[in-house]
Amino acid sequence: MGSPFESSKSALRPAAGGTSTVVPKRCTLDGFVEDVANADGIHIRDVEPLATLLARTENSIYRIIPLEAGSSRVLVQGGRFFPEPTEVRFAGSGFGGSFLKLGWIGFGLRMEILWDGQRIITSCVRSIQVERDTARPAGVN
């Protein structure tokens, strides 16, 4: 089964030397914006701090916990890079190229996580679940 964003649409872009190159539409800014605007998903800032998101990708399950409202600071656990909960910056989601929807976890997109000077790109997100913890430790709002 293919990605919901796979499309036969393409764009012609003039290359150096006057020849034309066929580029998949989603690899253009207009195509990316169009595809992501129609994507289901969740924005990290819409999740209350300390709630848990479970993002299942093609290869792993990631537990993502926003640390403060309006911030890209999260704890993440999952995949080969994060066997233990690790504080990172959640950049957003995209197709794995130059374009990124900031702070967004989108179905069919790859999450991008900034950690220790590296950009970690996951496989495509297949499902997202929000778990709200009703029993928070004392002193945690």
N, C-alpha and C positions, 0 to 999 in steps of 0.2 A: 504494500500500500504506500503510495507516495505522500509527500507533504501536501497539506492543504494549500500551500502557496505555489506549488508547481504550476507552471503556465507555459503554454506554447507561444505566448506573446514575446516578442523581442523588439529590440530597437536597433536601428542602423546608426552607427557612430563613425564619422570619418576618422581614419587613422592617419598617421604621418605618411606623407607621400601621395595623398589623394585617394587611397583605396578605402573601402568601407569594411567595417567589422561588425558582425552580428553579435549583440550583447543581450543576454536574457533581460527582460524588462525589470525584474526584481533587483537586478544589479545596477540599475539607474536610481537616482534619488527619487524621481517621481514614482517609479515602480515600487521601491521599498516603502515609501510613505503610503501608497495605496494598499499594498499587501498588509502592512502592520496595522493600518487603521481598521481593517476588517478582522484582525486577529482577536481571538478570545484570550484572556489572561488576567493578570492582576498587577497592580502597581504596588511596590514595596511601601510607599508612603500611605497607602490605604489600609495597611495592616497595622493593628495596634502593637506597640512595643511589647516584646516578650511573648507574643503569640507565635505559634510555630507553623511554618509552611512546609509541606512535603512536596517537593517537585520531583516527579519521576521522569527521567530522561530515557533514551534508548538503551543506555548502558548502566545507569546508576540511579540511586535515590538520594536526594539531597534534603537535609533538614536545615531550614533557613529561619533564623530568629532575628527580626529587626531589634536593634538595641535602643534606639530613640526615635521619636516621631520626627518625620521630615528629613531623616538622615540616610545616607547610603551605608552606614556602619551596621553590619550584621554578623551574627555567628553563623557559620556554615559547617556542616558535617556531611560527608559523603563523597563518593567518587574516589579516585586513587590519590588525589592530592590532600584530602581532608578526612583522614581516618578518625580524628578527634575534633571536637568543636574548636573552631579557629575564627578569630576576629578578622574580618576582611572588609573591603569596600565592594558593594554590589553595584556593578556598572549598569547592567541592563541586559537586553536581549537583541539578537540580530540573526542574520543568516550565516555569520562567521566571517563576514567581510568587513568593509570599512564603515558601514552604517550601523547605528545602534539606537534603539529606543530606550532612553535612559530610565533606570529604575523599574523596568517592566519585565515581568516573566510572562512570556507568550507561548501558547501552544504552537508547536512546529518550529519554534525558534531556539537558538542556542544561547544559554546564559553566559554572560561574561563577568568574571569575578577577578578583582584586583587584589593580589596578595604578594607580599614580599618582593615588590618590584616586577612581578610577572602578571601577565594577563592569561587567566585560565578560561578556556572556552569549552563548554560541555557539549555533549551530544544533544540532539533535539528534544525539547520538552514534550512529553506525552500526556501528563496529567499534573494537576495542581490541587492540593487539598490544604485547607486552613484548619488547624487545630487550635481552639481557644482554651487556655488553661484556666479553669475556674478556681483552682486551689493554688494561688500564688503565695510565696513566702511572705512573712510579716515584713512590712516596711517597703515592699515593692509596689509601686503604683502602676 
